[in-house]
């Protein structure tokens, strides 16, 4: 038998151990190749939506490649630690250090090349399906199947380099100790896990503090709290598994009533050792799963932003400009003509907007002028949009902040006008959006009718709103007047304008693209997390066989064995997932501050989907694990 044959048989005979690692690597190659097919597809080259899709998928390629590198590196290093006994046998039979390094290198390259071939093969087979789904989600026409040589070359070269570098690097991780140490690597009795009360307390404090900060986050504090909370959560999670979880287990051992009940003595006794041994793996699974949950959940919650279009744009078409230029009347006539051509029933209304000069304000940024509308006109705008005005009629110098979008600033501001140094104090915001922020750029004020008559404006503009029953049908109206449904106040030109249907369509296209990308990346992350659990479980299989064989000799029944194994596997599979769920829930509580509508429904669907997938995976692994375990107990 030649050396390459020996390496090949060594991999094939350990296929059970390498299965999850191989399949996860192949799945990463598959997704990478599918994205490359999109990027190099000749039909996805023009248009803003298509350009954004290519940019998103390119970013996904980079993220996936970096993650694949870390995943493969961790996986290989874990396998090497579990093979010390095997290395000892080979060294005893005369294998040199160089031969051992070459064997490890060739094994990794063999698995890597196999994953590349299988991943690309599956990509070719399923490529048409992914192109169909992707095209529909992106919002473009059906894509023909196109086999790109560039995609094939990019995927092959990228992953060959990845597996080559990892294989080369892992040869340095092989530590040849004394043969007796290698043989006893799996036989040595485990020392009792030690914990630090201080680090356990620190873990609890960091996690509680990060949860509190997340739950109390507002729109103004989100950006300042985000990175400190992420750091605290990561450190707190690490110490939770290495210290706090073991500390809690030791407290359970001191509870005699619980500890001595039925088979709890076996479950709890081995729990502390398992938590300590698997702490790093639990930590990685938790962080990777949290990233997957948050990525998919965040993108799923963005569907709420599409529902907010109606709230952020009270009129299906809004137009703001001076009324003394012929071009304005031409534009309005064009809009009316296009609405009639589409046979859309509509009403149009106009409101006067005054821009008054501002001398100073208590805000960080003092505008030179601020737009104001009368309370009567505010009521009309809300009535035309289908909202009931709940605010009491303003009188004298009473004002309302004019909400211009979901992110309008609710802080109290006092404006001092140049006219008679009149002070206007904004203490409340209007409940609904009055004018889209794209029209007036800054926030404005709703003032009493009496005050509106008194103030002398620097200039005036006319707001025209076109109201229909279906904003989606307005998509594409006025394409020569706006770009992507919006013409900002700050853009050069005599007018500003928004078309809700076009904005909604663009947002939906971007949302679907990002969700498509996030779902596939989330799937890669989630499968990788499951792989960590799988090969860690099977790395301990020999030890578990000896452990349970000893216990069965003193009378452990088959039913009790099933119960103990199910409990321990449940902890192994669901503890990191549940911790990731808790992390994600508080992250989504912080995310909720960005939305005026609830994102609870989307988040529940995402987390429930991941939980169902994990439960199915658990049942499959439990069946296989019990079957392999009982082979030596019969």
C-alpha angles and dihedrals in degrees: 000000000000124000094253090051089051090052092048094050090045090059095043093050090052094047092124091060094043096042099095093041092049095046093046090050091047090049090052090051090048094053092043090052093047091052089049089053088056094046095051097037108124093219093060101067110096137058133044094266092051092046090051090050092054091048092050093049092046089053089048090053091055094046092048093047093052091046091048090054092053092043094051092045093052093043095051093046089052092051092050092055091052093051101059093112090052091050090051092055092049092048091049090055092055106271111154126224091252092050090049090052091047091050092052090046094050093045092054092046091048092053091043095050090046090052090050093051094046094043094050091042091054089045091056091047096046097030095101091051092051091047090052094048093042094048091051093048092046090051100239133120122281114291120225117228108267121181105212118204088199091057091049093048094046094049095044096047094042095053096038088056090046096051092041093054092045092047091048092047096047092059085070090055092061105103115194106205128170112309091241090057092050092050093047095046092105097029103055113107112250117248117238109269113250125209136194115229089206094054090044090054091045090054092052093047094049094048095045091047093049091048091049093049091048094048093049097043117130131192090263096049099038097092093046096048100040101083097037090050092049091051093047091048094051094048092042091050092051093052090042090065099035097042120002098048091050090046090054090048091054089052089053090053090057090056097088095187092058098032096054095043112117112297095348090102090066096039097047095039093057093038095076091051093047093049092050095044094045098038095112092044091049089048093051093045091050095049094043091047092047090052090049093048093046094045095051094036094050092051092045090051090054086075084077088063088061090054088051092062090086090051095045093047110041091181120053088224121022124190127182124181147119110290097214099077125084092224091066093057090047091053093049091049090051091052091050091048093052092048090052092047088056089048091236117160109227145160125213128204135178132215131186116240119198123202110208126192118251123209098187144334141196090241121102089245119044113202120217089229136005129210117236135187129192120253090243091056090046089056090049093051091050092047092050089050091051099253128128115229110235098176119100118249111275120239134188112341095346113131141181125212108248106237109219100175146349091281097052114146111253094192121123113259131180118206123200110206123213088229105089088330087273114183121221116188117204108201100151137040127223111259095234136036110274101185127003112257089234089068102051100017094212132052118270140196138256107215135182119277092244093052091045089059092049101049118091111219128218087219140341135225135191120235114207120191125192112202125197135165095243121042093187091067091060091067111128097017114141095009090162091052101048138031114229090346097304139085110182128222088236093055118098108265143082096265146035124217144174132198110199096199093056092045091050093049092049092048092049092050092050092044093051092048093050092045091051090052094043094049093055094044090046089051091053091049093046094048090048090053089052089049091055089056093045101052092039088055094049092043087064095042096102092050091047091051092056091043096053093038089060092048094048089057089065094052110282108159125221091247092052090048091054090049095049094045092047091052094049094045090048090055091046094050104033107033094071091040093050091047088050088050091054091048090049095048092056090044089054090048087059090045090054088070088073093060134062090201124065118264093190095107094054093046093049091051092050096047093043090052092052091046093052090049091050092048092052090048090049093053091050095049092043090056093048094043095051090047093052092043095052093051090080095038097060 
